[in-house]
Amino acid sequence: MAKVEEKATGGLQKAAVLLISLGPEKSASIFKHLKDEEIEELTLEIANTRNITPAMKDQVIGEFYQICLAQQYIAEGGINYAKELLEKSFGSERALDVIGKLTASLQVKPFEFVRKTDASQLLNFIQDEHPQTIALILSYLSAAQSALILSALPPDRQADVAKRIAVMDRTSPDVIKEVEKVLESKLASLVNQDYTIIGGVDAVVEILNTVDRGTEKHIMETLEIEEPELADEIRKKMFVFEDILLLDDRAIQRVLRDVDNGDLAIAMKGSNEEVQTAIFNNMSKRLSAMIKEDMEFMGPVRMKDVEEAQQKIVNIIRKLEDSAEIVISRGGGDEIIV
């Protein structure tokens, strides 16, 4: 009588077999990325797994490899691209099975393919699109990519796009799919039909902190006229006290000349060690000792007072940058020609 090979069937059983096959060290590193309940379920399943045949081990590792391969193909060129390559490797039936499992359990990030496209090429492709379409795409890109594209847009469109990113909240999968079609990219289809949270003030702040000062200034001046409340909210988040690390030693010394020592002591009371070191290294030993003594003897300080003191210093930094007395290290255009 022929021997029937035992196969792993359920997803939990397959996961347990995979972790056992990988060994304790690799399994431990995987556990770090799992939820507590998932770890409990897997630990119990591993404990109840008595025997793993070579065939079962090969089956599970083979499936895992195919799914990893499919994920990579999807990220590179979308579902159809992945299906085509998997069919060549494993046949049509197996390719459909792997893709089906992925799309049933994973949400592939929209515009993943676009994220790997050169910003200048992407600009040529989207610059004539509606500002809302551009804002949607930029919301999914890295801050560096978005900053390059935003800087290269015509001045009259920069503020409009920035405003749309800031006020964007949720976008339906149908709209995103439509934009993907416009971009003619065979990207991952949105399986999870929950609305996707994108954009917002934090997104536009991150972009504006990366663009060159000229672009940022134009956008903010336009927003101050059209959307003063939004402009104020963005400005508050743009340059924080810890960003003093973006200044070189000469700039820090220039800032300290205009800062009240009392405000400085309170502001540094709530800052990290790296910021404190950068500031102390740019003042005299006598002043440094005096500030440290003030910080030590002032006792507990309200967070509100710390934030107010830090904001005063941030305002001085922005004022000095506007008058070109200091340079904040940011995107293109900061090179200094001697």
C-alpha positions in Angstrom: 0.0 0.0 0.0 1.4 3.4 -1.0 2.3 5.7 1.8 0.3 9.0 1.9 2.4 12.0 2.4 1.2 14.2 5.3 0.7 17.9 4.4 0.3 21.0 6.5 -3.2 22.4 5.9 -4.3 25.4 8.1 -2.5 28.7 8.0 -1.6 28.5 11.7 -0.2 25.0 11.3 1.9 26.2 8.3 3.2 29.2 10.2 4.2 26.9 13.1 6.0 24.5 10.7 7.8 27.4 9.1 9.0 28.8 12.4 10.2 25.4 13.6 12.0 24.9 10.3 13.7 28.3 10.5 15.1 27.6 14.0 14.8 29.5 17.3 17.1 32.4 16.4 15.2 33.5 13.2 11.8 32.6 14.8 12.6 34.9 17.7 13.3 37.8 15.4 10.0 37.2 13.6 8.1 37.1 16.9 9.2 40.7 17.5 6.9 41.9 14.7 3.8 40.0 15.8 1.0 40.9 18.1 0.7 39.3 21.6 -2.3 37.2 20.6 -0.5 36.0 17.5 2.5 35.0 19.5 0.3 33.0 22.0 -1.5 31.2 19.1 1.7 30.3 17.4 3.5 29.2 20.6 0.6 26.9 21.4 0.6 25.5 17.9 4.4 24.9 17.9 4.0 23.1 21.3 1.4 20.8 19.9 3.3 20.0 16.7 4.9 16.6 17.3 6.2 15.5 14.0 7.3 17.3 10.9 8.0 15.2 7.8 10.6 16.3 5.2 7.7 16.6 2.7 5.7 18.8 5.0 8.7 21.0 5.6 9.5 21.3 1.9 5.8 22.1 1.1 5.6 25.0 3.7 9.0 26.5 2.8 8.1 26.3 -0.9 4.8 28.1 -0.4 6.4 30.7 1.8 9.1 31.4 -0.9 6.4 31.7 -3.6 4.4 34.2 -1.6 7.6 36.3 -0.8 8.4 36.2 -4.5 4.9 37.3 -5.4 5.0 40.2 -2.9 8.3 41.4 -4.5 6.8 41.2 -8.0 3.7 43.1 -6.9 5.8 45.9 -5.4 7.8 46.1 -8.6 5.0 46.2 -11.2 1.6 45.4 -9.8 -0.7 42.4 -9.7 -0.6 41.6 -13.4 3.1 41.8 -13.6 3.4 39.4 -10.6 0.9 37.0 -12.2 2.8 36.9 -15.4 6.2 36.2 -13.8 4.7 33.6 -11.4 3.0 31.8 -14.3 6.4 31.5 -16.0 7.9 30.1 -12.8 5.2 27.9 -11.4 2.4 27.5 -13.9 -0.9 29.3 -14.3 -2.8 27.4 -11.6 -0.2 27.8 -8.9 0.3 31.5 -9.8 -3.4 32.2 -9.4 -3.4 30.4 -6.1 -0.5 32.4 -4.7 -1.9 35.7 -5.9 -5.3 34.8 -4.4 -3.7 34.2 -1.0 -1.9 37.4 -1.1 -4.8 39.6 -2.1 -7.0 37.9 0.5 -4.6 38.8 3.4 -2.4 41.7 2.3 -3.1 45.3 1.5 -0.6 46.4 -1.1 0.2 50.1 -0.7 -1.1 52.3 -3.6 1.4 53.9 -5.9 4.2 51.6 -4.7 5.6 51.5 -8.3 5.5 55.3 -8.5 7.5 55.6 -5.3 10.4 53.9 -7.1 10.2 56.3 -10.1 12.6 59.2 -10.5 11.0 62.4 -9.3 11.9 64.3 -12.4 10.3 61.7 -14.6 7.2 61.6 -12.4 7.0 65.4 -12.6 6.8 65.3 -16.4 4.0 62.7 -16.1 1.8 64.5 -13.5 2.5 68.2 -13.7 -0.5 68.9 -16.0 -2.9 66.9 -13.8 -5.5 68.5 -11.6 -4.0 69.9 -8.4 -6.2 67.4 -6.4 -4.7 64.5 -8.3 -1.2 65.8 -7.8 -1.9 66.2 -4.0 -3.2 62.7 -3.8 -0.1 61.2 -5.4 2.4 63.3 -3.4 0.6 62.2 -0.2 1.8 58.6 -1.0 5.4 59.5 -1.9 8.3 60.0 0.4 8.8 63.6 1.7 12.0 63.9 -0.4 10.2 62.9 -3.6 7.2 65.1 -2.9 9.5 68.1 -2.1 11.3 67.8 -5.4 8.1 67.7 -7.4 6.4 70.4 -5.4 9.4 72.7 -5.8 9.3 72.2 -9.6 5.6 73.0 -10.0 4.7 76.5 -11.3 4.5 78.9 -8.3 0.7 79.4 -8.7 0.2 75.7 -8.3 2.5 75.1 -5.4 0.4 76.6 -2.7 -2.8 75.1 -4.1 -1.3 71.6 -4.0 0.2 72.1 -0.6 -3.2 73.3 0.7 -5.0 70.2 -0.8 -2.5 67.9 0.9 -3.0 69.6 4.3 -6.8 69.4 4.2 -6.9 65.9 2.7 -8.2 63.4 5.2 -9.7 60.2 3.7 -9.8 59.0 0.1 -11.9 56.1 -1.1 -10.2 53.1 -2.8 -12.2 53.8 -6.0 -10.7 57.3 -6.4 -7.2 56.0 -5.8 -7.8 53.2 -8.4 -9.0 55.8 -10.9 -5.8 57.9 -10.4 -3.7 54.8 -10.8 -5.4 54.3 -14.1 -4.6 57.8 -15.2 -1.0 57.2 -14.3 -1.2 54.0 -16.5 0.5 52.1 -13.7 -0.4 48.5 -13.1 -0.2 48.9 -9.4 -1.6 46.8 -6.6 -5.3 46.8 -6.4 -6.8 48.0 -3.1 -8.2 44.9 -1.5 -9.0 46.4 1.9 -12.0 48.6 1.2 -11.5 50.7 4.3 -11.0 54.3 3.5 -7.3 55.2 3.5 -6.0 58.0 5.8 -3.5 60.2 3.9 -2.3 63.7 3.7 -3.0 66.1 6.6 -1.0 69.0 8.1 1.8 66.7 9.2 2.3 65.5 5.6 2.6 69.0 4.2 4.8 70.1 7.0 7.2 67.3 6.3 7.3 68.2 2.6 7.7 72.0 3.3 10.6 71.2 5.7 12.3 69.5 2.8 11.8 72.0 0.0 14.1 74.9 -0.6 13.4 78.1 1.4 12.2 80.0 -1.7 9.4 77.5 -2.5 8.4 77.2 1.2 8.2 81.0 1.6 6.1 81.4 -1.5 3.7 78.6 -0.4 3.4 80.0 3.1 2.8 83.6 2.0 0.0 82.4 -0.3 -1.6 80.2 2.4 -1.4 83.1 4.8 -3.6 85.1 2.4 -6.0 82.3 1.4 -6.1 80.1 4.5 -4.6 82.1 7.5 -5.7 79.5 10.1 -4.2 76.6 8.1 -1.0 78.6 7.5 -0.7 79.3 11.3 -1.1 75.6 12.1 1.5 74.6 9.5 4.0 77.2 10.7 3.7 76.0 14.3 4.8 72.5 13.3 7.4 73.4 10.7 10.6 74.1 12.6 10.8 72.8 16.2 13.4 73.5 18.8 15.2 70.2 18.3 15.8 71.2 14.7 18.5 73.5 16.0 20.7 70.5 15.1 20.2 71.5 11.5 22.3 74.6 12.1 26.0 74.8 11.8 28.1 76.1 14.7 28.4 79.6 13.3 24.6 79.8 12.9 24.0 78.5 16.5 26.4 81.2 17.8 24.5 83.9 15.9 21.2 82.7 17.3 22.5 82.6 20.8 23.4 86.3 20.6 19.7 87.2 20.3 18.3 84.7 22.8 17.5 85.7 26.4 19.5 83.5 28.8 16.5 82.9 31.0 14.5 81.6 28.0 17.4 79.5 26.9 17.7 77.8 30.3 14.0 76.9 30.4 14.0 75.8 26.7 16.9 73.5 27.3 15.3 72.0 30.4 12.9 70.2 28.1 15.4 69.3 25.3 17.4 66.1 24.7 21.1 65.7 25.5 22.1 66.0 21.8 20.5 69.5 21.5 22.0 70.6 24.9 25.5 69.5 23.8 25.2 71.4 20.5 24.2 74.6 22.3 26.8 74.3 25.1 29.5 73.7 22.6 28.8 77.0 21.0 29.0 79.3 24.1 31.8 80.3 26.4 32.6 78.0 29.4 31.5 80.8 31.8 28.1 81.2 30.1 27.7 77.4 29.8 28.3 77.0 33.5 25.8 79.7 34.4 23.1 78.2 32.2 23.7 74.8 33.7 23.4 76.2 37.1 20.2 78.0 36.3 18.8 74.7 34.9 19.8 72.8 38.0 18.3 75.3 40.5 15.1 76.2 38.8 13.5 72.9 39.7 10.5 71.4 37.9 9.2 73.5 35.0 5.8 73.3 33.4 5.8 71.9 29.9 3.8 74.9 28.7 6.6 77.2 29.9 9.2 75.0 28.1 7.3 75.1 24.9 6.8 78.9 25.0 10.5 79.4 25.6 11.4 77.0 22.8 9.0 78.8 20.5 10.6 82.2 21.2 14.0 80.7 20.1 12.4 79.1 17.0 10.9 82.5 16.1 14.4 84.1 16.4 15.8 81.3 14.2 13.2 81.8 11.5 13.7 85.6 11.6 17.4 85.3 11.1 16.9 82.9 8.3 14.5 85.3 6.6 17.1 88.0 6.8 19.7 85.6 5.3 21.9 85.8 8.4 21.8 82.1 8.9 21.1 79.0 6.8 18.9 76.1 7.8 20.1 72.9 6.2 17.3 71.6 4.0 16.6 70.7 0.3 18.1 72.1 -2.9 19.4 75.6 -3.0 21.3 75.6 0.3 24.8 75.3 -1.3 26.9 78.2 -0.4 29.3 79.5 -3.1 32.4 81.1 -1.9 
